[in-house]
Amino acid sequence: ASAAIKRYVELGNALNATALNAIGTSYVCLLSAPELEAIDPPSLKLASLNPSACSQETKNLLYGKARRAFSDQHHLPAYYELILPYLGGAPAVDLKALSKDNVNMNMSTFVNLRREALMSLTPPEVQGLLGLNLPDLARWQYRTPVREWIQVQKQSELDQLHIGLTGGTQEGYINIVTPKFPAPSSAPLGTVAMAFHLLPALLLSFLMMSILS
């Protein structure tokens, strides 16, 4: 299938709506980046594709095409249904905009969003996206990626959703990342141990000299 698609394009044929419907969901993931770039955005208006099983790169490229294809309907209620199959490639800024449109996103779509985009959403924005489906978030709270999202949110903000989410960051606490120190020098371990042993005495002597002076 991949070879056939490649040969079709090499012969100068366009990946128009007819070709995309022939490729369909079964083979859309086989399209290479150059082939995806060659798709004329308006063709997606007449094609039926679902790239949810594709690589993240494919999802990202197809989302960009779909966003341009349906840009003239961005403010219509039907826009969400049109862009829905491609949301796995949506950046955070577009998801934040959708959160204001009362789209009632279901959890199967939510958990398959672009990971870095999902992790940047705030609790109010997630509430805006899920709408009537917000209670389903509680059923996913111990599963990836919802658990990871919860752990980077303030617990006080999670509490405001009133669905029983736990595991967020408590007020007054911060997440500390332990630094990785460089490997110890080649000095003998006995020498290093002696230096640490003498350090308190050296510091005490220094302080005493400072006081006396």
GUFI-380350 format. One record per residue (C-alpha): x, y, z. Coordinates in Angstrom, 3 decimals. Layout:
BEGIN
<gukol <X, Y, Z>> ...
! end
This chain:
BEGIN
<gukol <0.000, 0.000, 0.000>> <gukol <2.820, 2.384, 0.867>> <gukol <4.586, 1.632, -2.429>> <gukol <1.363, 2.142, -4.369>> <gukol <0.734, 5.518, -2.726>> <gukol <4.309, 6.585, -3.371>> <gukol <4.092, 5.551, -7.040>> <gukol <0.750, 7.345, -7.412>> <gukol <2.276, 10.592, -6.141>> <gukol <5.478, 10.176, -8.183>> <gukol <3.366, 10.015, -11.351>> <gukol <2.181, 13.529, -10.565>> <gukol <-1.243, 12.658, -9.202>> <gukol <-2.693, 14.872, -6.486>> <gukol <-3.771, 13.602, -3.084>> <gukol <-7.249, 15.033, -3.580>> <gukol <-10.470, 14.003, -1.857>> <gukol <-10.941, 10.989, -4.150>> <gukol <-7.426, 9.734, -3.439>> <gukol <-7.737, 10.380, 0.294>> <gukol <-10.994, 8.445, 0.491>> <gukol <-9.357, 5.587, -1.398>> <gukol <-6.458, 5.645, 1.085>> <gukol <-8.916, 5.935, 3.956>> <gukol <-8.262, 5.438, 7.646>> <gukol <-6.705, 2.036, 6.966>> <gukol <-3.690, 3.486, 5.151>> <gukol <-3.529, 7.175, 6.101>> <gukol <-0.793, 6.377, 8.645>> <gukol <1.434, 5.162, 5.789>> <gukol <1.672, 8.633, 4.264>> <gukol <5.129, 10.151, 4.570>> <gukol <5.728, 13.727, 5.687>> <gukol <6.242, 14.991, 2.079>> <gukol <3.039, 13.237, 0.998>> <gukol <1.120, 14.771, 3.890>> <gukol <2.506, 18.186, 3.037>> <gukol <1.269, 17.714, -0.537>> <gukol <-2.362, 17.376, 0.566>> <gukol <-4.477, 20.334, -0.475>> <gukol <-6.350, 21.375, 2.729>> <gukol <-9.763, 21.793, 1.031>> <gukol <-9.591, 18.109, 0.052>> <gukol <-10.137, 17.189, 3.693>> <gukol <-13.634, 18.680, 3.521>> <gukol <-14.709, 15.776, 1.318>> <gukol <-12.506, 13.067, 2.809>> <gukol <-13.259, 10.745, 5.687>> <gukol <-10.081, 10.143, 7.675>> <gukol <-9.266, 9.227, 11.259>> <gukol <-5.539, 9.512, 12.083>> <gukol <-5.949, 8.598, 15.777>> <gukol <-3.742, 5.503, 15.367>> <gukol <-0.993, 7.344, 13.484>> <gukol <2.313, 8.721, 14.727>> <gukol <2.301, 12.065, 16.508>> <gukol <4.039, 13.694, 13.545>> <gukol <1.271, 12.516, 11.202>> <gukol <-1.407, 13.744, 13.610>> <gukol <0.284, 17.138, 13.880>> <gukol <0.570, 17.580, 10.110>> <gukol <-2.994, 16.472, 9.405>> <gukol <-4.365, 18.713, 12.141>> <gukol <-2.682, 21.712, 10.530>> <gukol <-4.245, 20.786, 7.183>> <gukol <-7.668, 20.228, 8.740>> <gukol <-7.535, 23.505, 10.660>> <gukol <-6.925, 25.388, 7.418>> <gukol <-9.589, 23.358, 5.596>> <gukol <-12.299, 24.249, 8.113>> <gukol <-11.084, 27.729, 9.048>> <gukol <-14.113, 29.337, 7.380>> <gukol <-16.383, 27.428, 9.780>> <gukol <-14.365, 28.101, 12.925>> <gukol <-17.145, 30.072, 14.603>> <gukol <-19.957, 27.662, 13.712>> <gukol <-21.265, 24.949, 16.060>> <gukol <-20.386, 22.308, 13.445>> <gukol <-16.674, 23.178, 13.577>> <gukol <-15.938, 20.908, 16.520>> <gukol <-17.419, 17.844, 14.828>> <gukol <-15.451, 18.589, 11.660>> <gukol <-12.103, 19.018, 13.435>> <gukol <-12.729, 16.239, 15.984>> <gukol <-10.928, 13.378, 14.123>> <gukol <-7.775, 15.512, 13.929>> <gukol <-7.621, 16.867, 17.504>> <gukol <-4.836, 14.446, 18.454>> <gukol <-2.486, 16.878, 16.724>> <gukol <-3.918, 20.110, 18.125>> <gukol <-1.530, 22.458, 19.978>> <gukol <-2.374, 23.832, 23.406>> <gukol <-3.441, 27.253, 22.131>> <gukol <-6.198, 25.713, 19.996>> <gukol <-7.423, 23.459, 22.803>> <gukol <-7.596, 26.450, 25.132>> <gukol <-9.715, 28.252, 22.530>> <gukol <-12.018, 25.230, 22.200>> <gukol <-12.481, 25.158, 25.971>> <gukol <-14.546, 28.342, 25.621>> <gukol <-16.933, 26.820, 23.073>> <gukol <-18.858, 24.285, 25.203>> <gukol <-17.811, 21.329, 23.025>> <gukol <-18.466, 18.516, 25.588>> <gukol <-15.381, 16.513, 24.585>> <gukol <-15.556, 12.831, 25.533>> <gukol <-12.792, 11.124, 27.496>> <gukol <-11.591, 8.912, 24.635>> <gukol <-10.747, 12.079, 22.705>> <gukol <-9.330, 13.856, 25.758>> <gukol <-6.833, 11.124, 26.721>> <gukol <-5.546, 10.955, 23.142>> <gukol <-4.761, 14.648, 22.865>> <gukol <-1.211, 15.731, 22.150>> <gukol <0.537, 15.061, 25.457>> <gukol <2.348, 18.375, 25.936>> <gukol <-0.840, 20.221, 24.977>> <gukol <-2.933, 18.278, 27.493>> <gukol <-0.404, 18.820, 30.280>> <gukol <-0.522, 22.597, 29.786>> <gukol <-4.286, 22.827, 30.322>> <gukol <-5.567, 24.296, 33.582>> <gukol <-8.479, 22.736, 35.538>> <gukol <-10.925, 25.441, 34.355>> <gukol <-9.844, 24.813, 30.749>> <gukol <-10.316, 21.062, 31.132>> <gukol <-13.746, 21.733, 32.604>> <gukol <-14.529, 23.892, 29.572>> <gukol <-13.455, 21.142, 27.175>> <gukol <-15.242, 18.252, 28.861>> <gukol <-18.389, 20.113, 29.832>> <gukol <-21.105, 17.576, 30.606>> <gukol <-18.489, 14.812, 30.515>> <gukol <-16.440, 16.302, 33.369>> <gukol <-17.533, 13.613, 35.916>> <gukol <-15.851, 10.995, 33.703>> <gukol <-12.512, 12.618, 34.538>> <gukol <-12.772, 11.234, 38.086>> <gukol <-13.075, 7.689, 36.720>> <gukol <-9.784, 8.186, 34.862>> <gukol <-7.865, 9.869, 37.679>> <gukol <-5.599, 6.878, 38.347>> <gukol <-4.872, 6.193, 34.687>> <gukol <-2.424, 7.712, 32.203>> <gukol <-2.371, 10.532, 31.125>> <gukol <-4.964, 11.941, 33.529>> <gukol <-2.910, 10.951, 36.577>> <gukol <0.140, 12.837, 35.286>> <gukol <-2.012, 15.880, 34.545>> <gukol <-3.489, 15.835, 38.072>> <gukol <-0.033, 15.692, 39.676>> <gukol <1.034, 19.025, 38.143>> <gukol <-2.130, 20.891, 39.168>> <gukol <-2.805, 22.723, 42.435>> <gukol <-5.083, 20.647, 44.651>> <gukol <-7.084, 23.759, 45.518>> <gukol <-7.938, 24.239, 41.815>> <gukol <-8.809, 20.553, 41.405>> <gukol <-11.139, 20.835, 44.395>> <gukol <-13.051, 23.555, 42.593>> <gukol <-14.119, 21.003, 39.971>> <gukol <-16.102, 19.191, 42.717>> <gukol <-15.590, 15.705, 41.275>> <gukol <-13.232, 14.273, 43.924>> <gukol <-9.861, 14.505, 42.180>> <gukol <-6.885, 13.946, 44.504>> <gukol <-3.120, 13.955, 44.107>> <gukol <-2.494, 17.559, 43.127>> <gukol <0.164, 19.833, 44.600>> <gukol <-0.691, 21.154, 48.068>> <gukol <-0.400, 24.854, 48.808>> <gukol <3.007, 25.797, 50.203>> <gukol <4.707, 22.775, 48.630>> <gukol <6.886, 22.695, 45.580>> <gukol <8.202, 19.852, 43.491>> <gukol <11.959, 19.602, 43.942>> <gukol <14.075, 18.067, 41.219>> <gukol <17.229, 16.533, 42.654>> <gukol <20.238, 17.868, 40.721>> <gukol <22.658, 15.465, 39.147>> <gukol <26.148, 16.189, 40.414>> <gukol <29.196, 15.521, 38.258>> <gukol <31.178, 12.378, 38.905>> <gukol <33.669, 12.670, 41.776>> <gukol <37.222, 13.606, 40.936>> <gukol <39.969, 11.060, 40.564>> <gukol <41.353, 11.901, 44.038>> <gukol <41.712, 8.832, 46.294>> <gukol <38.644, 8.141, 48.429>> <gukol <40.726, 8.373, 51.598>> <gukol <41.790, 11.911, 50.712>> <gukol <38.208, 12.959, 49.951>> <gukol <36.954, 11.414, 53.209>> <gukol <39.688, 13.179, 55.204>> <gukol <38.769, 16.524, 53.625>> <gukol <35.120, 16.125, 54.668>> <gukol <36.231, 15.026, 58.144>> <gukol <38.378, 18.131, 58.625>> <gukol <35.872, 20.560, 57.094>> <gukol <33.944, 21.359, 60.320>> <gukol <37.193, 22.022, 62.229>> <gukol <38.507, 24.287, 59.453>> <gukol <35.260, 26.258, 59.389>> <gukol <35.299, 26.619, 63.192>> <gukol <38.900, 27.874, 63.121>> <gukol <38.011, 30.389, 60.419>> <gukol <35.043, 31.697, 62.434>> <gukol <37.140, 31.988, 65.615>> <gukol <39.845, 33.941, 63.790>> <gukol <37.168, 36.264, 62.369>> <gukol <35.708, 36.917, 65.819>> <gukol <39.084, 37.503, 67.465>> <gukol <40.170, 39.868, 64.744>> 
! end
